[in-house]
Amino acid sequence: MSNGLQPKIAAQIAKKVLALNVEPLPNDSEQLSGYQGFYRVDSGEYRIVYKYFPDQDLVEVILVGKRNNDDVYKRLKRLLE
């Protein structure tokens, strides 16, 4: 089953996600307004939305999508309804 991403892009996203395990709140992350504990970070043309649980030192990736439109946020809203 293909995820539709080129291997180079998939590897770039995976590297960014793994880096979140070491530093859950890097300088380029932003907390999402209206979603407590949710953050976003960019990786090239893609946006990674994740939730950080500081008491457990846990990062949970919620979704990854193109960052040039609102689709990521619309999908997040649908997921959390």
C-alpha positions as CSV (number, residue, x, y, z in Angstrom):
1,M,0.0,0.0,0.0
2,S,1.4,3.4,-1.0
3,N,1.1,6.5,1.0
4,G,1.6,8.7,-2.1
5,L,4.8,10.3,-0.9
6,Q,8.1,10.2,-2.7
7,P,10.6,8.2,-0.6
8,K,12.8,11.3,-0.2
9,I,9.8,13.3,1.2
10,A,8.7,10.5,3.4
11,A,12.2,10.1,4.8
12,Q,12.3,13.9,5.5
13,I,9.0,13.8,7.4
14,A,10.1,10.7,9.3
15,K,13.3,12.4,10.3
16,K,11.3,15.4,11.6
17,V,8.9,13.2,13.6
18,L,11.9,11.3,15.1
19,A,13.4,14.6,16.1
20,L,10.2,15.5,18.0
21,N,10.9,12.5,20.3
22,V,14.1,14.2,21.3
23,E,12.8,17.8,21.4
24,P,9.0,17.8,21.5
25,L,8.8,21.6,21.3
26,P,11.4,22.8,18.8
27,N,11.8,26.5,18.0
28,D,9.9,26.1,14.8
29,S,6.9,24.5,16.4
30,E,3.7,26.5,17.1
31,Q,0.9,25.7,19.5
32,L,-2.5,25.5,17.7
33,S,-5.0,28.0,19.0
34,G,-8.2,26.4,20.1
35,Y,-6.5,23.0,20.5
36,Q,-4.8,22.7,23.9
37,G,-1.7,20.5,23.8
38,F,-1.7,20.4,20.0
39,Y,1.3,21.7,18.0
40,R,2.4,22.0,14.4
41,V,5.8,21.9,12.8
42,D,6.7,22.1,9.1
43,S,8.8,19.7,7.1
44,G,9.3,21.0,3.6
45,E,5.9,21.4,1.9
46,Y,4.2,19.3,4.6
47,R,2.8,20.2,8.0
48,I,2.9,17.8,10.9
49,V,0.2,18.2,13.5
50,Y,0.9,16.5,16.8
51,K,-0.2,16.4,20.4
52,Y,2.4,16.6,23.2
53,F,1.8,15.0,26.6
54,P,4.5,16.6,28.8
55,D,3.6,14.6,31.9
56,Q,4.3,11.4,29.9
57,D,7.0,12.9,27.7
58,L,5.0,11.6,24.8
59,V,4.5,12.9,21.3
60,E,1.5,11.6,19.2
61,V,1.4,12.5,15.6
62,I,-2.2,13.2,14.6
63,L,-1.8,13.9,10.9
64,V,0.5,15.1,8.1
65,G,-0.7,17.1,5.1
66,K,0.3,19.7,2.6
67,R,0.9,23.1,4.3
68,N,-0.2,25.3,1.4
69,N,-3.9,25.2,2.3
70,D,-6.3,24.8,5.2
71,D,-6.9,21.1,4.6
72,V,-4.8,20.0,7.5
73,Y,-6.8,22.0,9.9
74,K,-10.1,20.9,8.4
75,R,-9.1,17.3,8.7
76,L,-8.0,17.9,12.3
77,K,-11.3,19.5,13.2
78,R,-13.2,16.5,11.7
79,L,-11.0,14.0,13.6
80,L,-11.7,15.7,16.9
81,E,-15.4,16.1,16.5
